[in-house]
Amino acid sequence: MAVNIPGLVAVIVFYVLILATGIWASRKSKREEKKCSGDKSEVAMIGGRNIGTLVGIFTMTATWVGGGFINGIAEIVYLPHRGLSWTQAPITYCLNLILGGLLFAKPMRANRYVTMMDPLQIKFGRVMGSLLLIPAILGDIFWSAAILAALGATMTVILDIETYLTILISACVVIIYTLLGGLYSVAYTDVMQMIFIIISLWLCVPFAIKNPAVVDIKYTMVNKLYQSPWIGKIEVNQIGRWIDDLLYMSLGGIPWQVYFQRVLAASSVSQAQKTSYVAGVLCFTLSLPSIIIGAVAVSTGLMLSHEVTAKNCSKCKICHFFQIGIIQATVCQLHLKDKKLA
């Protein structure tokens, strides 16, 4: 299969816009550094504690809504022995942001910490603080691997280009604007990326549902056609596992530096809490397109889909620009991890 030229052009345009936004934001970062009377490193790490409400909401949401989130939800809905009943990310991601806002945002921001590890180091000392840093770093490494895998897989399927090439280009773009502007560049590019995510993913939904190869998803939700119903089922002997998954995802999603970085970057305690609450609601809302896409996959006959695609692909050039939603969602996560590991 040849390289998807329209899709490639759309991705290039997107990358140029993101890089330009990051460079523009770096100028704001430099101005803030000049105004800063305290530690200038705070401007790079937490935006000088001056990130506005709207930008804060967008960058807080982008902390969780990435390639792993979008691709993973669709995959679990599609899996025959899982389905929607086992798709816990929409609920747990929403819960951990709301719980984080209720329980931790206020004391962390009020005490003006710089990183998530500061209170632990103050309480238990440098040695224990260093030991507690190890699982945090390992978690970020594995998360970065998941994001890179999602990016490579998505680019390969949509654009038919090599996985390693897409990962290298994306990493270079992210590193450049992150080094130039720190959190300011990350936050302002988050705004643009979240706009692309919201528009692109929701525009994909009607095209997928109305495809001639797709059976009514309401029917396949409770009836077996090509595979088990996508609503899924929780057996009695699986209830304990389901509750355990719910708890560790709801609570385990709180202790991440990328989350507290945005909490500490808020201009006030109340803003830190509000951005957490709103971001939690947005995470749940942005999971809906992925759930629908997973349901569409369950409702699609493989052979029929090949025939329909062969007949109609030349008429769907505009769809290439909608496909970019998943791609830039993964890129959105790359700069979050790059900034954290830096």
DRENGU-716089 format. One record per residue (C-alpha): residue in one letter; y, z, x; residue number from 1. Coordinates in steps of 0.05 Angstrom, whole numbers, always signed. Layout:
REM residues N
vexro residu a; Y Y; Z Z; X X; num NUM
...
//
This chain:
REM residues 342
vexro residu m; Y +0; Z +0; X +0; num 1
vexro residu a; Y +69; Z -19; X +27; num 2
vexro residu v; Y +127; Z +28; X +37; num 3
vexro residu n; Y +163; Z +43; X -28; num 4
vexro residu i; Y +231; Z +14; X -11; num 5
vexro residu p; Y +272; Z +37; X -72; num 6
vexro residu g; Y +244; Z +107; X -65; num 7
vexro residu l; Y +258; Z +107; X +10; num 8
vexro residu v; Y +330; Z +85; X -3; num 9
vexro residu a; Y +339; Z +142; X -54; num 10
vexro residu v; Y +312; Z +193; X -4; num 11
vexro residu i; Y +358; Z +167; X +51; num 12
vexro residu v; Y +419; Z +172; X +5; num 13
vexro residu f; Y +399; Z +243; X -13; num 14
vexro residu y; Y +390; Z +264; X +60; num 15
vexro residu v; Y +458; Z +236; X +78; num 16
vexro residu l; Y +491; Z +273; X +21; num 17
vexro residu i; Y +458; Z +338; X +41; num 18
vexro residu l; Y +476; Z +331; X +114; num 19
vexro residu a; Y +548; Z +314; X +96; num 20
vexro residu t; Y +552; Z +375; X +50; num 21
vexro residu g; Y +523; Z +420; X +104; num 22
vexro residu i; Y +574; Z +395; X +155; num 23
vexro residu w; Y +631; Z +405; X +106; num 24
vexro residu a; Y +607; Z +476; X +92; num 25
vexro residu s; Y +605; Z +490; X +166; num 26
vexro residu r; Y +681; Z +482; X +168; num 27
vexro residu k; Y +687; Z +537; X +117; num 28
vexro residu s; Y +642; Z +579; X +159; num 29
vexro residu k; Y +687; Z +569; X +220; num 30
vexro residu r; Y +749; Z +589; X +179; num 31
vexro residu e; Y +714; Z +652; X +155; num 32
vexro residu e; Y +695; Z +670; X +227; num 33
vexro residu k; Y +769; Z +668; X +246; num 34
vexro residu k; Y +787; Z +714; X +188; num 35
vexro residu c; Y +730; Z +762; X +201; num 36
vexro residu s; Y +753; Z +827; X +234; num 37
vexro residu g; Y +682; Z +855; X +241; num 38
vexro residu d; Y +618; Z +827; X +270; num 39
vexro residu k; Y +623; Z +751; X +269; num 40
vexro residu s; Y +547; Z +745; X +266; num 41
vexro residu e; Y +552; Z +769; X +194; num 42
vexro residu v; Y +587; Z +704; X +175; num 43
vexro residu a; Y +527; Z +663; X +200; num 44
vexro residu m; Y +474; Z +710; X +172; num 45
vexro residu i; Y +503; Z +733; X +105; num 46
vexro residu g; Y +564; Z +689; X +96; num 47
vexro residu g; Y +613; Z +745; X +112; num 48
vexro residu r; Y +592; Z +779; X +46; num 49
vexro residu n; Y +636; Z +729; X +10; num 50
vexro residu i; Y +589; Z +682; X -28; num 51
vexro residu g; Y +615; Z +668; X -98; num 52
vexro residu t; Y +577; Z +680; X -163; num 53
vexro residu l; Y +560; Z +608; X -179; num 54
vexro residu v; Y +539; Z +590; X -108; num 55
vexro residu g; Y +501; Z +656; X -105; num 56
vexro residu i; Y +461; Z +639; X -168; num 57
vexro residu f; Y +443; Z +570; X -142; num 58
vexro residu t; Y +422; Z +593; X -73; num 59
vexro residu m; Y +383; Z +653; X -102; num 60
vexro residu t; Y +345; Z +606; X -149; num 61
vexro residu a; Y +332; Z +557; X -92; num 62
vexro residu t; Y +300; Z +615; X -54; num 63
vexro residu w; Y +238; Z +609; X -99; num 64
vexro residu v; Y +242; Z +540; X -132; num 65
vexro residu g; Y +214; Z +495; X -78; num 66
vexro residu g; Y +158; Z +447; X -65; num 67
vexro residu g; Y +103; Z +500; X -67; num 68
vexro residu f; Y +130; Z +526; X -134; num 69
vexro residu i; Y +136; Z +458; X -167; num 70
vexro residu n; Y +72; Z +427; X -140; num 71
vexro residu g; Y +32; Z +491; X -145; num 72
vexro residu i; Y +47; Z +504; X -219; num 73
vexro residu a; Y +28; Z +432; X -237; num 74
vexro residu e; Y -37; Z +439; X -197; num 75
vexro residu i; Y -59; Z +504; X -229; num 76
vexro residu v; Y -46; Z +477; X -299; num 77
vexro residu y; Y -88; Z +416; X -281; num 78
vexro residu l; Y -147; Z +453; X -250; num 79
vexro residu p; Y -205; Z +453; X -301; num 80
vexro residu h; Y -224; Z +527; X -291; num 81
vexro residu r; Y -152; Z +553; X -289; num 82
vexro residu g; Y -100; Z +522; X -334; num 83
vexro residu l; Y -36; Z +551; X -363; num 84
vexro residu s; Y -67; Z +620; X -374; num 85
vexro residu w; Y -74; Z +628; X -299; num 86
vexro residu t; Y -6; Z +598; X -282; num 87
vexro residu q; Y +29; Z +664; X -267; num 88
vexro residu a; Y +86; Z +639; X -222; num 89
vexro residu p; Y +136; Z +626; X -279; num 90
vexro residu i; Y +129; Z +699; X -302; num 91
vexro residu t; Y +120; Z +733; X -235; num 92
vexro residu y; Y +177; Z +697; X -200; num 93
vexro residu c; Y +223; Z +715; X -257; num 94
vexro residu l; Y +199; Z +787; X -256; num 95
vexro residu n; Y +207; Z +798; X -181; num 96
vexro residu l; Y +279; Z +773; X -182; num 97
vexro residu i; Y +296; Z +816; X -242; num 98
vexro residu l; Y +261; Z +877; X -212; num 99
vexro residu g; Y +295; Z +864; X -145; num 100
vexro residu g; Y +362; Z +864; X -181; num 101
vexro residu l; Y +346; Z +928; X -219; num 102
vexro residu l; Y +316; Z +969; X -163; num 103
vexro residu f; Y +339; Z +944; X -96; num 104
vexro residu a; Y +401; Z +900; X -100; num 105
vexro residu k; Y +449; Z +957; X -112; num 106
vexro residu p; Y +428; Z +1005; X -56; num 107
vexro residu m; Y +419; Z +948; X -6; num 108
vexro residu r; Y +488; Z +917; X -19; num 109
vexro residu a; Y +524; Z +984; X -27; num 110
vexro residu n; Y +500; Z +1007; X +42; num 111
vexro residu r; Y +522; Z +941; X +73; num 112
vexro residu y; Y +457; Z +927; X +109; num 113
vexro residu v; Y +451; Z +860; X +146; num 114
vexro residu t; Y +375; Z +849; X +140; num 115
vexro residu m; Y +318; Z +874; X +98; num 116
vexro residu m; Y +290; Z +913; X +158; num 117
vexro residu d; Y +353; Z +955; X +170; num 118
vexro residu p; Y +337; Z +1013; X +123; num 119
vexro residu l; Y +265; Z +1016; X +148; num 120
vexro residu q; Y +289; Z +1018; X +221; num 121
vexro residu i; Y +340; Z +1072; X +204; num 122
vexro residu k; Y +287; Z +1114; X +168; num 123
vexro residu f; Y +227; Z +1105; X +214; num 124
vexro residu g; Y +256; Z +1084; X +281; num 125
vexro residu r; Y +255; Z +1021; X +323; num 126
vexro residu v; Y +181; Z +1022; X +341; num 127
vexro residu m; Y +158; Z +1027; X +268; num 128
vexro residu g; Y +212; Z +977; X +248; num 129
vexro residu s; Y +185; Z +928; X +298; num 130
vexro residu l; Y +114; Z +937; X +273; num 131
vexro residu l; Y +136; Z +927; X +201; num 132
vexro residu l; Y +170; Z +863; X +222; num 133
vexro residu i; Y +103; Z +831; X +241; num 134
vexro residu p; Y +76; Z +821; X +169; num 135
vexro residu a; Y +145; Z +795; X +148; num 136
vexro residu i; Y +144; Z +743; X +203; num 137
vexro residu l; Y +72; Z +723; X +188; num 138
vexro residu g; Y +89; Z +715; X +115; num 139
vexro residu d; Y +146; Z +668; X +132; num 140
vexro residu i; Y +101; Z +627; X +179; num 141
vexro residu f; Y +49; Z +617; X +124; num 142
vexro residu w; Y +103; Z +602; X +73; num 143
vexro residu s; Y +134; Z +551; X +120; num 144
vexro residu a; Y +66; Z +518; X +128; num 145
vexro residu a; Y +58; Z +513; X +52; num 146
vexro residu i; Y +127; Z +482; X +45; num 147
vexro residu l; Y +114; Z +431; X +101; num 148
vexro residu a; Y +47; Z +413; X +69; num 149
vexro residu a; Y +81; Z +403; X +1; num 150
vexro residu l; Y +135; Z +360; X +32; num 151
vexro residu g; Y +86; Z +316; X +71; num 152
vexro residu a; Y +40; Z +307; X +12; num 153
vexro residu t; Y +97; Z +289; X -35; num 154
vexro residu m; Y +129; Z +239; X +12; num 155
vexro residu t; Y +62; Z +207; X +27; num 156
vexro residu v; Y +45; Z +197; X -46; num 157
vexro residu i; Y +113; Z +173; X -70; num 158
vexro residu l; Y +138; Z +134; X -9; num 159
vexro residu d; Y +72; Z +118; X +27; num 160
vexro residu i; Y +99; Z +138; X +96; num 161
vexro residu e; Y +66; Z +182; X +148; num 162
vexro residu t; Y +65; Z +257; X +136; num 163
vexro residu y; Y +87; Z +277; X +206; num 164
vexro residu l; Y +147; Z +229; X +203; num 165
vexro residu t; Y +175; Z +259; X +139; num 166
vexro residu i; Y +166; Z +330; X +165; num 167
vexro residu l; Y +202; Z +315; X +231; num 168
vexro residu i; Y +261; Z +280; X +197; num 169
vexro residu s; Y +269; Z +335; X +145; num 170
vexro residu a; Y +266; Z +390; X +198; num 171
vexro residu c; Y +318; Z +355; X +241; num 172
vexro residu v; Y +367; Z +349; X +182; num 173
vexro residu v; Y +358; Z +421; X +163; num 174
vexro residu i; Y +364; Z +448; X +233; num 175
vexro residu i; Y +429; Z +409; X +246; num 176
vexro residu y; Y +469; Z +435; X +188; num 177
vexro residu t; Y +440; Z +505; X +192; num 178
vexro residu l; Y +461; Z +512; X +264; num 179
vexro residu l; Y +530; Z +485; X +248; num 180
vexro residu g; Y +547; Z +528; X +188; num 181
vexro residu g; Y +496; Z +584; X +181; num 182
vexro residu l; Y +487; Z +612; X +111; num 183
vexro residu y; Y +549; Z +576; X +85; num 184
vexro residu s; Y +517; Z +508; X +99; num 185
vexro residu v; Y +451; Z +532; X +69; num 186
vexro residu a; Y +484; Z +559; X +6; num 187
vexro residu y; Y +528; Z +499; X -9; num 188
vexro residu t; Y +472; Z +449; X +3; num 189
vexro residu d; Y +431; Z +493; X -45; num 190
vexro residu v; Y +482; Z +477; X -99; num 191
vexro residu m; Y +473; Z +402; X -91; num 192
vexro residu q; Y +398; Z +407; X -84; num 193
vexro residu m; Y +390; Z +450; X -147; num 194
vexro residu i; Y +431; Z +399; X -186; num 195
vexro residu f; Y +383; Z +344; X -162; num 196
vexro residu i; Y +322; Z +387; X -179; num 197
vexro residu i; Y +345; Z +404; X -249; num 198
vexro residu i; Y +365; Z +332; X -267; num 199
vexro residu s; Y +308; Z +296; X -232; num 200
vexro residu l; Y +250; Z +339; X -257; num 201
vexro residu w; Y +273; Z +339; X -329; num 202
vexro residu l; Y +284; Z +264; X -327; num 203
vexro residu c; Y +213; Z +255; X -303; num 204
vexro residu v; Y +184; Z +290; X -364; num 205
vexro residu p; Y +196; Z +237; X -419; num 206
vexro residu f; Y +172; Z +181; X -374; num 207
vexro residu a; Y +107; Z +218; X -361; num 208
vexro residu i; Y +95; Z +239; X -433; num 209
vexro residu k; Y +109; Z +170; X -462; num 210
vexro residu n; Y +64; Z +133; X -413; num 211
vexro residu p; Y +12; Z +92; X -451; num 212
vexro residu a; Y -44; Z +122; X -410; num 213
vexro residu v; Y -27; Z +193; X -432; num 214
vexro residu v; Y -58; Z +226; X -493; num 215
vexro residu d; Y -16; Z +274; X -535; num 216
vexro residu i; Y -12; Z +338; X -492; num 217
vexro residu k; Y -14; Z +381; X -555; num 218
vexro residu y; Y -84; Z +354; X -569; num 219
vexro residu t; Y -111; Z +366; X -499; num 220
vexro residu m; Y -80; Z +435; X -497; num 221
vexro residu v; Y -137; Z +462; X -541; num 222
vexro residu n; Y -188; Z +404; X -542; num 223
vexro residu k; Y -232; Z +378; X -487; num 224
vexro residu l; Y -222; Z +304; X -473; num 225
vexro residu y; Y -223; Z +284; X -399; num 226
vexro residu q; Y -233; Z +356; X -377; num 227
vexro residu s; Y -225; Z +427; X -403; num 228
vexro residu p; Y -163; Z +443; X -446; num 229
vexro residu w; Y -102; Z +456; X -403; num 230
vexro residu i; Y -85; Z +520; X -439; num 231
vexro residu g; Y -140; Z +552; X -398; num 232
vexro residu k; Y -181; Z +614; X -413; num 233
vexro residu i; Y -186; Z +685; X -386; num 234
vexro residu e; Y -256; Z +713; X -391; num 235
vexro residu v; Y -267; Z +787; X -403; num 236
vexro residu n; Y -294; Z +797; X -333; num 237
vexro residu q; Y -232; Z +764; X -304; num 238
vexro residu i; Y -180; Z +808; X -337; num 239
vexro residu g; Y -177; Z +856; X -278; num 240
vexro residu r; Y -167; Z +798; X -230; num 241
vexro residu w; Y -112; Z +769; X -275; num 242
vexro residu i; Y -75; Z +835; X -277; num 243
vexro residu d; Y -82; Z +845; X -202; num 244
vexro residu d; Y -53; Z +775; X -189; num 245
vexro residu l; Y +4; Z +790; X -237; num 246
vexro residu l; Y +22; Z +855; X -201; num 247
vexro residu y; Y +19; Z +831; X -130; num 248
vexro residu m; Y +59; Z +768; X -145; num 249
vexro residu s; Y +111; Z +806; X -185; num 250
vexro residu l; Y +120; Z +861; X -133; num 251
vexro residu g; Y +101; Z +822; X -70; num 252
vexro residu g; Y +156; Z +772; X -83; num 253
vexro residu i; Y +210; Z +825; X -72; num 254
vexro residu p; Y +205; Z +843; X +2; num 255
vexro residu w; Y +228; Z +777; X +32; num 256
vexro residu q; Y +287; Z +769; X +78; num 257
vexro residu v; Y +310; Z +704; X +44; num 258
vexro residu y; Y +319; Z +743; X -21; num 259
vexro residu f; Y +356; Z +802; X +10; num 260
vexro residu q; Y +398; Z +754; X +52; num 261
vexro residu r; Y +428; Z +729; X -13; num 262
vexro residu v; Y +435; Z +798; X -42; num 263
vexro residu l; Y +473; Z +822; X +20; num 264
vexro residu a; Y +516; Z +759; X +20; num 265
vexro residu a; Y +544; Z +774; X -50; num 266
vexro residu s; Y +617; Z +794; X -53; num 267
vexro residu s; Y +601; Z +858; X -93; num 268
vexro residu v; Y +544; Z +902; X -117; num 269
vexro residu s; Y +549; Z +878; X -189; num 270
vexro residu q; Y +548; Z +805; X -167; num 271
vexro residu a; Y +486; Z +817; X -126; num 272
vexro residu q; Y +451; Z +844; X -187; num 273
vexro residu k; Y +476; Z +790; X -235; num 274
vexro residu t; Y +455; Z +733; X -189; num 275
vexro residu s; Y +385; Z +763; X -186; num 276
vexro residu y; Y +379; Z +767; X -262; num 277
vexro residu v; Y +405; Z +697; X -274; num 278
vexro residu a; Y +363; Z +667; X -218; num 279
vexro residu g; Y +301; Z +699; X -249; num 280
vexro residu v; Y +315; Z +666; X -316; num 281
vexro residu l; Y +328; Z +599; X -281; num 282
vexro residu c; Y +262; Z +604; X -243; num 283
vexro residu f; Y +224; Z +610; X -309; num 284
vexro residu t; Y +263; Z +552; X -340; num 285
vexro residu l; Y +251; Z +506; X -280; num 286
vexro residu s; Y +176; Z +518; X -284; num 287
vexro residu l; Y +172; Z +482; X -351; num 288
vexro residu p; Y +175; Z +410; X -323; num 289
vexro residu s; Y +118; Z +427; X -275; num 290
vexro residu i; Y +76; Z +456; X -332; num 291
vexro residu i; Y +87; Z +392; X -372; num 292
vexro residu i; Y +69; Z +348; X -312; num 293
vexro residu g; Y +5; Z +387; X -303; num 294
vexro residu a; Y -11; Z +379; X -377; num 295
vexro residu v; Y +3; Z +304; X -371; num 296
vexro residu a; Y -47; Z +300; X -313; num 297
vexro residu v; Y -100; Z +333; X -356; num 298
vexro residu s; Y -85; Z +284; X -412; num 299
vexro residu t; Y -89; Z +221; X -370; num 300
vexro residu g; Y -150; Z +176; X -363; num 301
vexro residu l; Y -157; Z +155; X -290; num 302
vexro residu m; Y -179; Z +83; X -301; num 303
vexro residu l; Y -130; Z +71; X -358; num 304
vexro residu s; Y -73; Z +99; X -316; num 305
vexro residu h; Y -88; Z +48; X -260; num 306
vexro residu e; Y -86; Z -9; X -310; num 307
vexro residu v; Y -20; Z +14; X -341; num 308
vexro residu t; Y +12; Z +25; X -273; num 309
vexro residu a; Y -7; Z -45; X -250; num 310
vexro residu k; Y +26; Z -75; X -311; num 311
vexro residu n; Y +89; Z -32; X -315; num 312
vexro residu c; Y +108; Z -11; X -244; num 313
vexro residu s; Y +156; Z -70; X -235; num 314
vexro residu k; Y +196; Z -46; X -296; num 315
vexro residu c; Y +207; Z +25; X -272; num 316
vexro residu k; Y +253; Z +19; X -212; num 317
vexro residu i; Y +298; Z +73; X -240; num 318
vexro residu c; Y +240; Z +123; X -236; num 319
vexro residu h; Y +244; Z +122; X -160; num 320
vexro residu f; Y +308; Z +161; X -164; num 321
vexro residu f; Y +277; Z +212; X -211; num 322
vexro residu q; Y +218; Z +223; X -163; num 323
vexro residu i; Y +267; Z +251; X -112; num 324
vexro residu g; Y +268; Z +317; X -149; num 325
vexro residu i; Y +204; Z +343; X -120; num 326
vexro residu i; Y +221; Z +317; X -50; num 327
vexro residu q; Y +287; Z +352; X -45; num 328
vexro residu a; Y +258; Z +416; X -75; num 329
vexro residu t; Y +214; Z +420; X -13; num 330
vexro residu v; Y +272; Z +405; X +33; num 331
vexro residu c; Y +311; Z +459; X -3; num 332
vexro residu q; Y +258; Z +509; X +20; num 333
vexro residu l; Y +257; Z +484; X +92; num 334
vexro residu h; Y +327; Z +506; X +108; num 335
vexro residu l; Y +314; Z +574; X +76; num 336
vexro residu k; Y +257; Z +587; X +125; num 337
vexro residu d; Y +294; Z +556; X +183; num 338
vexro residu k; Y +352; Z +605; X +172; num 339
vexro residu k; Y +304; Z +664; X +163; num 340
vexro residu l; Y +265; Z +650; X +227; num 341
vexro residu a; Y +330; Z +638; X +266; num 342
//
